[in-house]
Amino acid sequence: RVLTELEGGHVIHTNEILKTPVAVVLTKCDVLRDYGFIQPNRLWCTARRHIGRFDETLHEDMTGMWAEFFQRLYPAAYSNIINRFQRCSFFGVSSTGCASRNSSFRFVAPFRVEDPLLWLLYQVGVLQGKQEVMA
């Protein structure tokens, strides 16, 4: 839909391949985990994080998992994204870490919400070569 709007407003050309990195984010992944759509042994469920640097191997493994999941759910959108953006990655996040029960939460523990932002910062060169500890 975003691409259609940009094309209609003559901001980009039809079928232009865009250099701007795009992070595709699936939300409420805690629900997917709780209902068995994401197995507990999958990488997303682990505590592995980007510590001290952007971990490219972790990112590649994670985006591969989510790209596969997204492709199964939305094949046309997946194809459009990978064909129109030079740099794209797929992410799964949970802003609360758990599903609500009767409009309240057992706990609030955001899960993997930093991953898309860290990847975008890495893509624009803010984190390249840096050794600072990241959130």
KELO-54037 format. One record per residue (C-alpha): residue number from 1; chain; x, y, z. Coordinates in steps of 0.05 Angstrom, whole numbers, plus 32768, in hexadecimal, padded with zeros to 4 digits. Example, Ala and Ser with C-alpha at 12.3 -4.5 7.8 and 13.67 -1.06 7.14 Angstrom:
KELO-54037
ATOM   pos   unit      x      y      z
ATOM     1      A   80F6   7FA6   809C
ATOM     2      A   8111   7FEB   808F
This chain:
KELO-54037
ATOM   pos   unit      x      y      z
ATOM     1      A   8000   8000   8000
ATOM     2      A   8039   8030   8010
ATOM     3      A   805A   8023   7FCD
ATOM     4      A   8017   802E   7FA9
ATOM     5      A   800E   8071   7FCC
ATOM     6      A   8055   8087   7FBC
ATOM     7      A   804D   8073   7F74
ATOM     8      A   800A   8096   7F6E
ATOM     9      A   8027   80D5   7F8B
ATOM    10      A   8061   80D1   7F59
ATOM    11      A   8093   80CC   7F92
ATOM    12      A   80B0   808D   7F74
ATOM    13      A   80AB   806C   7F30
ATOM    14      A   8081   802E   7F26
ATOM    15      A   80AB   7FF0   7F33
ATOM    16      A   80E7   8019   7F48
ATOM    17      A   8117   7FF3   7F75
ATOM    18      A   8121   801B   7FB4
ATOM    19      A   8163   8023   7FD9
ATOM    20      A   8142   8038   801A
ATOM    21      A   8147   7FFE   804D
ATOM    22      A   8104   7FE4   8064
ATOM    23      A   80F7   7FBD   80A4
ATOM    24      A   80B9   7F91   809F
ATOM    25      A   80A0   7F85   80E6
ATOM    26      A   806D   7F52   80FD
ATOM    27      A   8050   7F66   8140
ATOM    28      A   802F   7F3E   8178
ATOM    29      A   805F   7F04   816D
ATOM    30      A   8055   7EF0   81B5
ATOM    31      A   8010   7ED8   81A0
ATOM    32      A   802E   7EB1   8166
ATOM    33      A   805D   7E90   8198
ATOM    34      A   8027   7E82   81CC
ATOM    35      A   7FFA   7E61   8198
ATOM    36      A   8032   7E35   817C
ATOM    37      A   803E   7E59   813A
ATOM    38      A   8085   7E67   8151
ATOM    39      A   80A5   7E2A   8171
ATOM    40      A   80C9   7E38   81B4
ATOM    41      A   810A   7E1D   8197
ATOM    42      A   810B   7E52   815F
ATOM    43      A   813F   7E88   8162
ATOM    44      A   810B   7EBF   816F
ATOM    45      A   80FA   7EA0   81B2
ATOM    46      A   8142   7EA0   81CB
ATOM    47      A   8164   7ED7   81F3
ATOM    48      A   819B   7EE0   81BF
ATOM    49      A   81A6   7F2B   81B3
ATOM    50      A   81D3   7F5E   8191
ATOM    51      A   8206   7F6A   81C7
ATOM    52      A   823F   7F9B   81BC
ATOM    53      A   8232   7F9E   8171
ATOM    54      A   81FF   7F8F   813C
ATOM    55      A   8202   7F43   8136
ATOM    56      A   81FB   7F37   80EB
ATOM    57      A   81F7   7EEB   80F3
ATOM    58      A   81BE   7EF0   8126
ATOM    59      A   819B   7F22   80F9
ATOM    60      A   81A1   7EF6   80BA
ATOM    61      A   8186   7EB9   80E0
ATOM    62      A   814D   7EE2   80FD
ATOM    63      A   8138   7F05   80BD
ATOM    64      A   813B   7EC3   8098
ATOM    65      A   810A   7EA4   80CA
ATOM    66      A   80DA   7EDF   80C5
ATOM    67      A   80E0   7EE5   8079
ATOM    68      A   80CB   7E9D   8073
ATOM    69      A   8091   7EA7   80A3
ATOM    70      A   807B   7EE7   807F
ATOM    71      A   8080   7EC7   803B
ATOM    72      A   8051   7E8F   8051
ATOM    73      A   801E   7EC1   806D
ATOM    74      A   8022   7EF7   8037
ATOM    75      A   8043   7EDC   7FF8
ATOM    76      A   8030   7F17   7FCB
ATOM    77      A   8046   7F4C   7FFD
ATOM    78      A   8087   7F25   8009
ATOM    79      A   8096   7F23   7FBF
ATOM    80      A   8087   7F6D   7FB7
ATOM    81      A   80B5   7F7F   7FF1
ATOM    82      A   80F1   7F56   7FDB
ATOM    83      A   80EA   7F6D   7F93
ATOM    84      A   80E1   7FB7   7FA2
ATOM    85      A   8113   7FC3   7FDA
ATOM    86      A   815D   7FB9   7FD2
ATOM    87      A   8164   7FB0   801E
ATOM    88      A   812D   7F92   8047
ATOM    89      A   8129   7F68   8085
ATOM    90      A   80F2   7F46   80AB
ATOM    91      A   80E7   7F49   80F6
ATOM    92      A   80B8   7F2E   812B
ATOM    93      A   80AC   7F56   816A
ATOM    94      A   8081   7F59   81A7
ATOM    95      A   8077   7F9C   81CA
ATOM    96      A   805E   7F7B   820A
ATOM    97      A   807C   7F36   8208
ATOM    98      A   803A   7F14   8218
ATOM    99      A   7FF2   7F14   8201
ATOM   100      A   7FBF   7F3B   822A
ATOM   101      A   7F8D   7F17   8254
ATOM   102      A   7F4C   7F3D   8260
ATOM   103      A   7F6D   7F7F   824B
ATOM   104      A   7FA7   7F78   827B
ATOM   105      A   7FED   7F59   8276
ATOM   106      A   800D   7F25   82A3
ATOM   107      A   804F   7F4B   8299
ATOM   108      A   806C   7F7C   8268
ATOM   109      A   80AF   7F67   8249
ATOM   110      A   80B9   7F81   8202
ATOM   111      A   80DA   7F4D   81D6
ATOM   112      A   8108   7F5B   819B
ATOM   113      A   80EA   7FA1   818E
ATOM   114      A   8130   7FBE   8186
ATOM   115      A   8143   7F90   814C
ATOM   116      A   8123   7FB8   8113
ATOM   117      A   8140   7FFA   812C
ATOM   118      A   8186   7FDD   8136
ATOM   119      A   8184   7FC0   80EF
ATOM   120      A   816E   8003   80D1
ATOM   121      A   81A5   8027   80F7
ATOM   122      A   81D7   7FF4   80DE
ATOM   123      A   81BE   7FFD   8097
ATOM   124      A   81C8   8048   8097
ATOM   125      A   820D   8041   80B5
ATOM   126      A   8200   805A   80FC
ATOM   127      A   8215   8017   811B
ATOM   128      A   8247   7FFE   80E8
ATOM   129      A   828A   7FF0   8108
ATOM   130      A   8273   8009   814C
ATOM   131      A   8281   7FE0   818A
ATOM   132      A   8253   8003   81BB
ATOM   133      A   8224   7FDA   81E4
ATOM   134      A   81DE   7FDE   81C8
ATOM   135      A   819B   7FD7   81EC
